[in-house]
Amino acid sequence: MIVEPVPTLFAHKGIGRADGGLILLCCSAYKEGRSECFGWQTVLLQMLRFQPMDYDTLDISGENYLRWAINISVILTIEGLSECIIKDDHGTENEKYKALTVMRHHLNVELRNQYQGIQSSRCLWTELKSKYTKVILPKARHEWMSLSFRDFGSVEKYNYALSKVAHTLMFCGEKLTEEELLEKVFSTADPKDLFLQLTYRDKGFTTYNDLFLYLSQNEQMNQMKDDMSGYEADSDDE
């Protein structure tokens, strides 16, 4: 068996040289009579048929890691392979290699080469999460510390920014408490609205969602009043 040309042989099918490690492993297993261990034929067919999704591969800088991880999780869930990155003993060898194939196709070339020796989808997922959590966690912490309710023009815009930070922190293993979420609004509101701050505190909100709904409704009512005042002013001018 001539194994060296294998990566090149499949290059035109969308499998680059960086995937050669997995292909060679399958071919080696077949050569040694261990095809039942790796399901080599099915794995190769899956690699040939696999079409990368229309989103960016994971950059070596890790800047897009969170978005990449979410996309990978969605794909693996659709394929019924999500447990392959959570539990070592879940799934057949064929399913594990299919999950590994999906992940590798969404790594840039440098990362494929760097992690080509890892032949476990669970191990690859863990290695990447450990590496890039260290990149995005400090940034997310800084964004949380800098987040200020008074810097946003509307409750909705603040909530959107808060949700992004909270989800990033939660992905990294740090979940914000309801008390922290509530206190962030109270402590960073405009000082001119001190009376409103005291009013919000006195209402005894226990969850951020309750406070968010109250603030949204209050904002909408104020907007309606402003609109009505403007309409009445226009009528008087006429």
Helices and strands as residue ranges (DSSP letters): H 6-9, G 11-13, G 17-19, H 20-31, H 35-38, H 40-49, H 65-78, G 82-85, H 93-104, H 109-114, H 121-146, G 149-151, H 155-171, H 178-188, G 191-193, H 194-202, H 208-237
